[in-house]
Amino acid sequence: MRRIAGVAFMGALFFASPAIADEQDDLSREGDEIEQVIPPVIVNGQVDPNAAEPLNLQEIEITTLTPADRFMNATTPLVVALMFGSVGLVVYTLATQGKGDS
């Protein structure tokens, strides 16, 4: 008998928990709008004033590039230019050395 009462009590708590949680919600709801107060963020004992500001969605850039991909995209033209410069110097050196032998 105690087992059945315990199971019934646990079931009642399980199904009643969303209603209890909804009653304890202290956010003011007006229609679809939810007002939230964002407190200042404290990191290592210091208050970060920029952390409490809302995000500007126009500044967010969604990309699949990692920082390593961005580095490679930035340095690839430099590496190619250095390679062509090195090959050009080798060709110039071989051309000038060939002229001196004859």
C-alpha positions in Angstrom: 0.0 0.0 0.0 2.8 2.4 0.8 4.5 1.6 -2.5 1.4 2.5 -4.5 1.0 5.7 -2.5 4.6 6.6 -3.1 4.4 6.0 -6.8 1.2 8.1 -7.0 2.8 10.9 -5.0 6.0 10.8 -7.3 3.7 10.8 -10.4 1.8 13.8 -9.1 5.0 15.7 -8.4 6.3 14.8 -11.8 3.2 16.1 -13.6 2.7 19.1 -11.3 6.3 20.4 -11.6 5.8 22.4 -14.8 2.8 24.2 -13.3 4.7 24.9 -10.1 7.7 26.2 -12.1 5.4 28.4 -14.2 3.9 30.0 -11.0 7.3 30.8 -9.6 8.4 32.6 -12.8 9.2 36.2 -11.7 9.5 37.7 -15.2 6.8 40.0 -16.3 5.1 38.7 -19.4 3.0 41.0 -21.6 1.9 39.2 -24.8 5.0 37.8 -26.5 7.4 40.2 -24.9 9.6 39.1 -22.0 11.4 41.8 -20.0 14.8 40.7 -18.6 17.2 42.6 -16.5 20.8 41.8 -17.4 23.1 42.3 -14.5 26.7 43.4 -14.9 29.0 40.5 -15.3 31.7 40.0 -12.6 34.9 38.2 -13.8 37.7 37.7 -11.4 36.3 40.2 -9.1 36.0 43.0 -11.7 32.8 44.2 -13.3 32.7 44.1 -17.1 30.5 47.0 -18.2 30.3 45.7 -21.9 29.0 42.3 -20.9 25.6 43.8 -19.8 25.0 45.5 -23.2 22.7 43.7 -25.7 24.2 42.1 -28.7 24.2 44.0 -32.0 22.9 41.4 -34.5 24.3 43.3 -37.5 27.8 42.9 -36.3 27.6 39.1 -35.9 29.2 37.2 -38.7 28.3 33.5 -39.2 31.1 31.6 -41.0 32.5 28.2 -41.1 36.1 29.5 -41.2 38.3 28.8 -38.3 41.0 31.2 -37.2 43.6 28.9 -38.9 41.6 29.2 -42.2 41.6 33.0 -41.9 45.3 33.0 -41.3 45.9 30.8 -44.3 43.7 33.0 -46.5 45.7 36.1 -45.4 49.2 34.6 -45.8 48.7 32.6 -49.0 49.3 35.5 -51.3 52.5 36.4 -49.4 53.8 32.8 -49.6 53.1 32.7 -53.3 54.8 36.0 -53.9 57.9 34.8 -52.0 57.9 31.5 -54.0 57.8 33.4 -57.3 60.6 35.7 -56.0 62.8 32.8 -55.1 62.2 31.0 -58.4 62.9 34.2 -60.2 66.2 34.6 -58.3 67.2 31.0 -59.2 66.4 31.5 -62.8 68.3 34.9 -62.9 71.3 33.3 -61.2 71.4 30.4 -63.6 70.9 32.7 -66.6 73.7 35.0 -65.5 76.1 32.1 -64.6 75.5 30.6 -68.1 76.4 33.8 -69.8 79.8 34.1 -68.0 81.0 30.6 -69.1 80.9 31.3 -72.9 
